[in-house]
Amino acid sequence: MFSFHVFEHQLARGFQNRFSTQYRCYSVSMLAGPNDRSDVEKGGKIIMPPSALDQLSRLNITYPMLFKLTNKNSDRMTHCGVLEFVADEGICYLPHWMMQNLLLEEGGLVQVESVNLMVATYSKFQPQSPDFLDITNPKAVLENALRNFACLTTGDVIAINYNEKIYELRVMETKPDKAVSIIECDMNVDFDAPLGYKEPERRPNHQDEPTVRRGRNRSQHEFKLIPAPIAPSDIKRGIPNYDFKIGRITFIRNSRPQPKKIVDDDDAMNRFIAFSGQGQSLRKKGRKP
């Protein structure tokens, strides 16, 4: 009997230490004030009113503060952290992607409850567009973006901002539970093929085709093309030989021999040039030795 009362007291104390309340939720763009709070859209944390901080400080809440958000009308839920306590009373501000997951409209009611989540060890994501493949190092980009998140929920479609472009990724799997905390954790990350991605068609490689050659030893697939020789009569002076092949020299010679010119001995003697390689006879015609 005593143990039952102790258990009942501990159970009631546990419910007293749990934070649970309803708020009207709005997107961050509706947040009044001169400061731009676009940073809230880049993560998975919400903005709550100061009364929530006062209530949480009086409860035995473990840190970091994590919350379960539920839309009772659609039975959709997700998990998040808290960024600041500066919202108006009765109102909380959510990232736009989080409101889409919960199927909430501006001013809709959301149930906010404090929870304790296990630390993540593994997660798998599926990009919702093949454009995600254009990123050079997607794991590094995702790791940097997840610093603005406190937890992950299987089935959610989160949004990350990179180079002024929004990329959506569906959380396909988380371990060791369907909702995990990613604050100060060592988590392995994996990717599924992007939604709508198609494998590129493989084109035949022409280098693998048999070469055509012709030669003396002809086989079924080996031939070697030998260019026909060029006749000297086909080559004209002053016109380049465009079919010239390296390692081959063509000498052009006159086909008809030139007639020999008869010269007198005196002219031959006068035209004699020493050391020119042209021999000359010193004998006069008609003289005998």
Salt bridges, closest charged atoms under 4 A:
GLU8 OE1 - HIS5 ND1 3.98
ASP39 OD1 - ARG37 NE 3.39
ASP54 OD2 - ARG58 NH2 3.51
GLU84 OE1 - ARG37 NH1 2.88
GLU113 OE1 - ARG18 NH1 3.89
ASP131 OD2 - LYS165 NZ 3.42
GLU173 OE2 - LYS175 NZ 3.85
ASP192 OD1 - LYS124 NZ 3.88
GLU209 OE2 - HIS206 ND1 3.42
ASP266 OD1 - LYS284 NZ 3.01
